[in-house]
């Protein structure tokens, strides 16, 4: 297998596992806000964060901003406002899990480094993780590794998260780094348009068959859809969490494993 081609089984086997404390309240899952896009102002997102009752945990499944370089020196006022929104939730007692998407760069890889950077996340997930809550186990990933037919993106993904690119961005002044990141994102968006527009149903189904056995559910974002796929084993499911960007929706999970879609 090519080094840039994701091995789903190996990723899941190596995925970190952690528990969400307590059995009361809800876990809220949010995906693909793309804040900073002309169609995605931060104010409705911030208002939603303040309207999640009994939030035991907030899971964000990636692509929070159109492009986000996670070092504070690169943040603008909108980024700071959204980070403060998450901070208020964490200070109120919610656990915050941030799953890295294809539009996030330079996020730390250890919980200690996350805290040292001052980010209000209990866990930052690169790739996949498994969360235990209410006696059930759920897998999480953004979803950009699902379509193995988009080889150009997968090669870009490996390159853009390598030490060479990360080191170069860290050394750049903030405005220069932000400009380059936006340009690269736009250039990538213009490539492989046929693959991006076509929903990779076969790849998503294969992914579900590979990762759901042994879990009670698996949640992904990325595809801007609301869809649930069975595991094929009689247990578990794959749920694509609808995007905040176009649907203003949040998925609520209770301790009994039941989900409800909330619209804002």
N, C-alpha and C positions, 0 to 999 in steps of 0.2 A: 504494500500500500504506500502511495506517495506520502511524503512527510506532511504535506498540506491537506491531505484528505482525512477528515475526522473519522476516528474509529469509535463509534457510539458505545459499544460494549466496554471498551477500555476506559473511555471517559467516565462512564457510570461507575465502573469498578474502582476508579481512583477518586471519585467525587467525595468531598468532605460531607460529613453528616453532623447535624446538630439538632437540638430540640427547642421548640418554642415553649416557654414556661407557662404553666397554668392551663386549665381546661375550660375557663369561662371566656365569654366574648367571641370575637371573630378574627380571622385572618383575612386581610384585604389584599387582592392581587391586582396590580395596575401595570399596563404595558404601553410602550410606544407613544409617549406624549409628544415628542419632536418639538419641544418648546424652543422658541426662537425662530421658527418658521413664521412667515407672515400670517399664516392661518392658525397659529397656535400661540396665543398670548398666555402669559403665565398666570394672570389673575384668576381665571376660572379653575385652573389646576390648584392654586393655593386655596381657593374657597372650598374645593372638594376635600382637600386634606383636613380642613377644619370641620368637616361634616361626616366623619367616620366614627360612629358611636361604638363604644366597647371594643376599641381596636387593640387586640392582643398583639398583633403583628401587622406590619405593612411590608408587602413584598413588591418591589418594583422590578419588572422583568426586562429592563433594558431600553435603550434609546430614549432617555429622559429629555435630552436636548437634540436639536438638529445636529450639532457637533459639540462634544464636551471634552475639553482638555482639563483633567480633574485637579491639576495643581492650582491652589488658590491665586497665584499670581496671574493666571489667565482668566479669572472670573470677571464678568461684568455685573451690573446691579441686578439683572434678572436672575442670573445664576445664584447670586448671594441670597436673594429673596426666597428662592425655592429651597436652597439648602437650609435656610432658617425655618422654613415650614416643616421640613423633616425633623429639624432639631427640636422644635416645639412638641412634636408628637413623641419623640423619644424621651424628652424630659417629663412628659405626661405619663410615661410608663409603657409605651408601645415599643416592641422590638422592631428594628428596621433592617430588612434584608435587601441588599442591592445586587441584582444580577447584571453583569456587564453585557451590554449589547454591542452592535457593530458600529455605533456612533460614539462610544466612550473610549477614551484613551488615557493612559498614565494613572489609572487607578491602582492603589497598592494591592499587594497580594497576600498580606497578612493582616489579621485583625489588629495587631499591635501597631502596624504602620498606618492603618486607617485612623486609629485614635491619635497617633502622633501628628497626622496631617490635619486633625480637627474636623474630620468628616463625621456626620451624625448617623453612622451606620454601625449596627452591631456585627454584621457580616457583609463582606463583599465577595461575590461569587464569580470566578472566572471559569467559564465552561459550564459544568453541572454541579449540583449539590442535591442532597437528600435531607428533607426536613421532617422531623417527627413531631406530631401534634395530635392530641386526643387518642393516643394509641394507634395512630395510622402513620404511614410513611409516604411522603410525596416527593417526587423529583421535580427539579426546576432547571430550566435553562432558557436563554433568550430565544433561540430558534434559528439563528443564522448558520448553524452547522448542519441543519436538517437537509437542505437541498444539495446533495453531493453532485448534482448535475451542473451546478454553477461553479465550475472549476476556476474560472477567472477570479471570482470573488474569493474563493477559498485560498487561492494563492496570495491575493492581496491581503487577506486577513492574517495569514502567517507573517507576511513581510511587515505589515503596518504595526504589528505587536512585537516585533523583534527588538533587540537591544540597540541596533543601529538607529532606527527611526525614533525610538523612545529617547535615546541619548541626545539626538539632534534636537528634538522638541524641547527637552528640558533645558537646553542651553540657549534657546532662542528667547528674545524679548516677547512679551505677551502679545502685542498687536501683530507681530510678524507670524508667530506660531498660529494664532487664530485664523489669520488670512490664508495661510497655507493649508490648514486643516479643512477649511470651508471649500477651498479650491479643489483639493483632493477628493472630498466627498462628492462634489458636483461632477467631477470628471468620472468618478466610478459610477455614479448614478446614470451616466449617459452610455455606459457600456453594457453589453449583454441584456439589452432592454427586452428582447423576446423572452428570455429566461425569467427575468424579474416579473414581467407582466403575467406570465402563465403560472397559475398556482400549481406547485409540484405535488399533486395528489398522491402519486405513487411513492414518492420519496417520504412524504409525511406518514403515509400508512406503514411503510417499512420501518420508519423510525419508531412509530408506536409499537410495532411488534417487537422491536429490539429492546426498548427501554422500560416498558410497563410491567413485564413479568416480575413478581415479587414486590411490587409497589401497589399502593391503593389508588394512586393517581399520579399524573405527570402534567405539569403546566408549562406552556411555552407562550411566547408572544410572536413578534416579528412579522407575521403574515397578515395582520390587519383583518382578521376574520373572527367569527364566533362559531366555533365548531368543536364537537366532541367525537372522538374516535374510540371504539372499543379496543381492548388489548388483544382480543382473540383467545385469551386464556380463561375467560370467565371471571376475572378479577381485574380491577383497575380500569383506567381510561387515560386517554391523552386529551387534554383540553387546551385549545388555542384561546387565549384570553384576548377579547376584543381590544382594539387600540383606543387609547384616550384621544388621540389626535383627531379622528373623524367621528367617533361614536360617543365620546364623553361617558364612557362606561367603566365600571369597576366591578370585579368579581369578588363576592363575599363567600368565604368558606367557614362553616361552623365546625365545632368539635366532633360532630357526628358524621362529618364527611359530606354534608349537603351544601350545594352551591346555589347562590342567587345572584343574578345580574342586576346591578344598580345603575340607573341612568341619572346624570346630573345636567 
